[in-house]
Amino acid sequence: MGPLLAIVGRPNVGKSSLFNVLVGENLALIADFPGLTRDRHYGNSEIGSSHYLLVDTGGITESDSKFDKLILEETNKAISESDGFIFLTDATSPLHHLDLKINEMLRKSGKKYILAINKSETKKSRENISEFYSLGVKHSSEISAQNGLGIKKFKESILELFPSSVQDVNKKVNSLKIGILGKPNAGKSTFFNALLRDERSIVSNIPGTTRDAISETLKFKGTDIQLTDTAGLRRKSKISDDVEKFSIQKAIQSLRNSDGIIYLIDGKESISDQDLHLISLSISSGKPIMIGINKSDLLDVYDKSNLRRNLNRKLAFAKHLDIKYISAKKASGTSSMVLSLIKLIKKSNIEFDSKLLSEIFLRAYEENPPPLSGRFRPKIKYVNLGASSPPTFIVHGNKLDAISKQYQKYLENFVRRSLNLQGVPMKLILKKTENPFKHKKNVLTDRQIAKRKRIRNR
């Protein structure tokens, strides 16, 4: 993941709308973490070839209510942990004194931020916009999150102000960072110790024993890896300790810094919403992920069958994930799981030849072409690799914007089978070919004009 950017502003200025525009339409890949913060949503945004982790914060008010004070507290935490900010204002009303207060708060943080003047498309807004420039923010953009006005230029400003380092497609994987995540008491520390063959993390049946992210470097099957044991995520109603809140922030930081994720689920419990949220965020960030059903030695055949059906139903949005039954306490299946994840990470960094990619996509197109869109059918011409980790395939052709999500999923599955990328996250970018002459007016010759007149006079 790239820089962490927080969207900050007063209530009802359009923060959630801008968040959805920047993250994209696939809202299933937006994570809302119960137990992390109050009214803060996390999601991954891809701008060009750069990646960002966005945080949608609660609106800042001057209310003395307990609820609003909690929101302000969590927004201050977002400001402290973020790499930069998007300061969002509403141009339909004049500059508010809270805007001045928020601007001063961000200025004192010493971090870079960009002013986004939202709802700037109306005539009423034009009368107020000049007031927002009086804030003196160096980088400003006039946008409309609702209809997309100015969003392209706004994204360019984000790229310029917050450069995101992108992995090179030729990068060779030498040292890998692997994070172990899951709910409290899922067996993360036991898994960590089993691989190290040492009691490095405190193991207890009390949920929440691990309070800080613990990392160790080891050589595993010829590959240097840095293994990180993190705190578990729990429901917000059960979080009252400030130390635990900080530990959960460290768990998210571990996710951002890892090359791959091992997500553990307690086999004696069903997969929960917290599990789904974090798995979704891992997938949307392009991180290879392996799911381990821990304590599987305590399950009989019937229990495993029921658990598998439940997992298949709840993880229907990510059928490519590899799920393994393990027992961290008995060190059963732990090594093979890490080895499988290392292979996934290395596969996600492979540079694929454009000719091979084009052949595979065209074969998928010929075997099962997309449905007609009006009188025409979308057509794939060629494909090239845009980036690796995760593999990003840029598909060129005509009328590709008419291709449905279902057909894109078909293409992904076909490519996975053809390139043996089962378990590797991937992204498709559909780039339709523009007609270079669509804005050029056809100028008729004198002879053509005369012929047109004769035809009309018949």
RAKALIN-V900627 format. One record per backbone hydrogen bond with DSSP energy under -1.0 kcal/mol. NH is the residue of the N-H (numbers start at 1). CO is the residue of the C=O. If there is no record, write none. Layout:
NH & CO
NH & CO
//
This chain:
5 & 53
6 & 84
7 & 55
8 & 86
18 & 14
19 & 15
20 & 16
21 & 17
22 & 18
23 & 19
24 & 20
27 & 25
29 & 26
30 & 27
31 & 42
36 & 33
41 & 56
42 & 31
43 & 54
45 & 52
47 & 50
50 & 47
52 & 45
53 & 3
54 & 43
55 & 5
56 & 41
57 & 7
60 & 9
69 & 65
70 & 66
71 & 67
72 & 68
73 & 69
74 & 70
75 & 71
76 & 72
77 & 73
78 & 74
79 & 75
80 & 76
81 & 77
82 & 78
83 & 4
84 & 4
85 & 112
86 & 6
87 & 114
88 & 8
89 & 116
91 & 118
100 & 96
101 & 97
102 & 98
103 & 99
104 & 100
105 & 101
106 & 102
107 & 103
108 & 104
110 & 107
114 & 85
115 & 139
116 & 87
117 & 141
118 & 89
118 & 116
120 & 143
126 & 122
128 & 125
129 & 125
131 & 128
132 & 129
133 & 129
135 & 132
136 & 133
141 & 115
143 & 117
144 & 149
148 & 144
151 & 148
154 & 150
155 & 151
156 & 152
157 & 153
158 & 154
159 & 155
160 & 156
161 & 157
162 & 158
171 & 168
176 & 224
178 & 226
179 & 260
180 & 228
181 & 262
186 & 183
191 & 187
192 & 188
193 & 189
194 & 190
195 & 191
196 & 192
197 & 193
198 & 193
200 & 198
214 & 229
216 & 227
218 & 225
220 & 223
223 & 220
225 & 218
226 & 176
227 & 216
228 & 178
229 & 214
230 & 180
233 & 182
238 & 235
239 & 236
245 & 241
246 & 242
247 & 243
248 & 244
249 & 245
250 & 246
251 & 247
252 & 248
253 & 249
254 & 250
255 & 251
256 & 252
257 & 253
258 & 254
259 & 177
260 & 177
261 & 288
262 & 179
263 & 290
264 & 181
265 & 292
267 & 294
269 & 266
276 & 272
277 & 273
278 & 274
279 & 275
280 & 276
281 & 277
282 & 278
283 & 279
284 & 280
285 & 281
286 & 283
287 & 282
290 & 261
291 & 322
292 & 263
293 & 324
294 & 265
294 & 292
296 & 326
298 & 295
299 & 296
304 & 300
305 & 301
306 & 302
307 & 303
308 & 304
309 & 305
310 & 306
311 & 307
312 & 308
313 & 309
314 & 310
315 & 311
318 & 315
321 & 318
324 & 291
326 & 293
327 & 332
332 & 327
337 & 333
338 & 334
339 & 335
340 & 336
341 & 337
342 & 338
343 & 339
344 & 340
345 & 341
346 & 342
347 & 343
348 & 344
350 & 347
357 & 353
358 & 354
359 & 355
360 & 356
361 & 357
362 & 358
363 & 359
364 & 360
365 & 361
366 & 362
367 & 363
368 & 364
373 & 376
376 & 373
379 & 398
381 & 396
382 & 396
384 & 394
386 & 392
389 & 348
392 & 387
393 & 427
394 & 384
395 & 429
396 & 382
397 & 431
398 & 379
402 & 399
403 & 400
408 & 404
409 & 405
410 & 406
411 & 407
412 & 408
413 & 409
414 & 410
415 & 411
416 & 412
417 & 413
418 & 414
419 & 415
421 & 416
424 & 421
427 & 391
429 & 393
431 & 395
433 & 397
438 & 435
440 & 437
449 & 445
450 & 446
451 & 447
452 & 448
453 & 449
454 & 450
455 & 451
456 & 452
457 & 453
//
